[in-house]
Amino acid sequence: MAVTGGCLCGNVRFTYDGEIGPAGYCHCADCRRCTGAAYALSVRFVEARFDLERGTLGEFAKVGESGHALTRHFCVACGSPVYTSSARHPEFIYVKAGVIDDASIVHPTHQIWTQSRVSWAEIADDIESFERSRT
């Protein structure tokens, strides 16, 4: 499966060649702050199949409530979040669903950190839910 995407200003463009992994909502406070929304929705990609075709990504690393460090990668020109990576799972990156060109390929299967969920954002009850992380 060929997947393409990019940031708001168009400076960052990427391609991905392979099957996409599961998509999930994260309700943790860090994801709310970095997206400016009620949650982040990310799709798991195999890192080795992801190709940054153009643009420059900035990075911000922080240890989350889980105790694990996450690095958030974003367009340095417009600030759009592009993906998150973790030394804990270096074989994967977690691409933000909103930067994928074809939104129809994203099918959320789960939500995590529901203990931090805000009351004004509802997600369908028919997906797997975790009060904290899946692992």
Secondary structure, DSSP 8 states (H G I E B T S, - for coil): -EEEEE-SSSS-EEEEES----EEEE--HHHHHHHTSS-EEEEEEEGGGEEEEE--EEEEEEE-TTS-EEEEEEETTT--EEEEE-TTSTTEEEEEGGGBS-GGG--EEEEE-GGG--TT----TTSEE-SS---
